[in-house]
Amino acid sequence: MNSPATRTPAACESLDHVRAEIDRLDRAIVQLLVERGHYVLAAARFKPSVEAVHAPARVEQVIANVRRQAEEAGGLPDVVERGYRTLIEAYTEAERERHARL
Ligand SMILES: C=C(O[C@@H]1C=C(C(=O)O)C=C[C@H]1O)C(=O)O
């Protein structure tokens, strides 16, 4: 699923090299986002109402987790947080739609 890097960022000698690595990573990220989405939709089965789908305390817990993980890995926690907030909003909407069809 996750093929190894051909070049480190510092070893890239052109924009094409950089973009090839970004495309490689996007393939792996999308697989993980799809898998994450399956679990988010499964969460709908355990919520008593459509109003309970959005869980703000859990959202803040996830954000704290991913910010910490980004910091520990040495990269851009603010970018990771913004991306996750957007993702979670969309996942929550999908979960609401799933809940309505249970
Ligand atoms: C998956 C859940 O439902 C929603 C989606 C979340 C997410 O994508 O991480 C977090 C909280 C909820 O808004 C959950 O409650 O855990």
The ligand as a MOL file (V3000), in Angstrom:
LIG
                    3D

  0  0  0     0  0            999 V3000
M  V30 BEGIN CTAB
M  V30 COUNTS 16 16 0 0 0
M  V30 BEGIN ATOM
M  V30 1 C -16.5960 9.1960 14.5410 0
M  V30 2 C -17.2650 9.9720 15.4070 0
M  V30 3 O -18.2250 10.9230 14.9820 0
M  V30 4 C -17.8970 12.2070 14.4900 0
M  V30 5 C -16.6650 12.2030 13.6700 0
M  V30 6 C -15.4330 12.3620 14.2640 0
M  V30 7 C -14.1630 12.0860 13.5260 0
M  V30 8 O -14.1790 12.1150 12.2810 0
M  V30 9 O -13.1400 11.8010 14.1900 0
M  V30 10 C -15.3720 12.7720 15.6160 0
M  V30 11 C -16.4940 13.1090 16.3200 0
M  V30 12 C -17.8290 13.1500 15.6750 0
M  V30 13 O -18.1140 14.4870 15.3030 0
M  V30 14 C -17.1080 9.8260 16.8690 0
M  V30 15 O -17.9690 10.3190 17.6110 0
M  V30 16 O -16.1090 9.2270 17.2960 0
M  V30 END ATOM
M  V30 BEGIN BOND
M  V30 1 2 1 2
M  V30 2 1 2 3
M  V30 3 1 2 14
M  V30 4 1 3 4
M  V30 5 1 4 5
M  V30 6 1 4 12
M  V30 7 2 5 6
M  V30 8 1 6 7
M  V30 9 1 6 10
M  V30 10 2 7 8
M  V30 11 1 7 9
M  V30 12 2 10 11
M  V30 13 1 11 12
M  V30 14 1 12 13
M  V30 15 2 14 15
M  V30 16 1 14 16
M  V30 END BOND
M  V30 END CTAB
M  END
